[in-house]
Amino acid sequence: MNDMRKIERDVKMTDSKITARDVNVYYADTHALKNVDVDIADKTVTAFIGPSGCGKSTFLRCLNRMNDTIDICRVTGQIELDGSDINAKSVDPVQLRAQVGMVFQKPNPFPKSIYDNVAYGPRIHGLAKSKADLDVIVEKSLRRGAIWDEVKDRLDQPGTGLSGGQQQRLCIARAVATEPEVLLMDEPCSALDPIATAQVEELIDELRREYSVVIVTHSMQQAARVSQNTAFFHLGTLVEFNETNQIFTNPQDSRTESYITGRIG
Ligand SMILES: Nc1ncnc2c1ncn2[C@@H]1O[C@H](COP(=O)(O)OP(=O)(O)OP(=O)(O)O)[C@@H](O)[C@H]1O
């Protein structure tokens, strides 16, 4: 390897926020994810695409150990966040999930006020010393969730009373309130109308300045709009991982090409 290529490779490796090596996932006897290797870059949006059932959500859930909550699920392999093994015995999954936050398909605000939805995480993780501190965190998080202006005058009202798009932005605010480094999003726009989808996509683009964002999406247009890197999964394997424009304009694998041209999936 010439020096230049070596330097490029080194830069790429040190830029990785998460590295996954030889990850396999089983649900009882079903081998759902096979030998996945991937590097998730920092301050970048990475999209996971692929046909239904190919393992996108399963792999996403590996990244903050949400699969631990599924009894029949077993994960093997190595996943590192900033070079530390997230599955090490010393790692508390609750702490990990504060660092690697998650936003789900269906907006799921707690049955609490808008304020308390956002304050919940900082409270349980002891991030605020006083009520004034907490107020600052709540406002900052709602601003990051691009929903502050819409809710600032009704912080004591229930989060469940907001529109679907507002609820999803509230859930994003809640996820960023614990100062995560990575945000995982599992089809975050699938329950939203086109206007709310556009708002959340705009927000994702903002969020990548501060976080590493990983998004599972069924929409190739969405992957193309919001992500810089894309991973294509098929039948439990990671078929191809590359810059998003390469995946969509010059796929290297025939399965990727079939998927993006609508022949499979
Ligand atoms: N909790 C579970 N128990 C048993 N099997 C599961 C569970 N969750 C997922 N699976 C199986 O694992 C495989 C991968 O599912 P996964 O939900 O990760 O795919 P996906 O690509 O995210 O699909 P979709 O796009 O439809 O959401 C599928 O065969 C699915 O049936």
The ligand as an ORCA input file, in Angstrom:
! r2SCAN-3c Opt
* xyz 0 1
  N     -38.169     -9.948     18.418
  C     -37.959    -10.842     17.445
  N     -38.177    -12.157     17.640
  C     -37.954    -13.062     16.666
  N     -37.492    -12.759     15.443
  C     -37.275    -11.461     15.169
  C     -37.486    -10.437     16.150
  N     -37.186     -9.243     15.585
  C     -36.791     -9.507     14.320
  N     -36.851    -10.841     14.065
  C     -36.495    -11.506     12.791
  O     -35.206    -11.089     12.412
  C     -35.156    -10.832     11.008
  C     -34.708     -9.385     10.769
  O     -35.736     -8.522     11.253
  P     -35.557     -6.943     11.331
  O     -36.775     -6.402     12.003
  O     -34.247     -6.627     11.896
  O     -35.563     -6.563      9.794
  P     -35.745     -5.155      9.103
  O     -34.828     -5.130      7.942
  O     -35.603     -4.051     10.092
  O     -37.248     -5.262      8.613
  P     -38.358     -4.126      8.372
  O     -37.818     -3.271      7.289
  O     -39.562     -4.904      7.926
  O     -38.564     -3.398      9.669
  C     -36.531    -11.145     10.461
  O     -36.518    -12.465      9.971
  C     -37.418    -11.037     11.674
  O     -38.533    -11.890     11.564
*
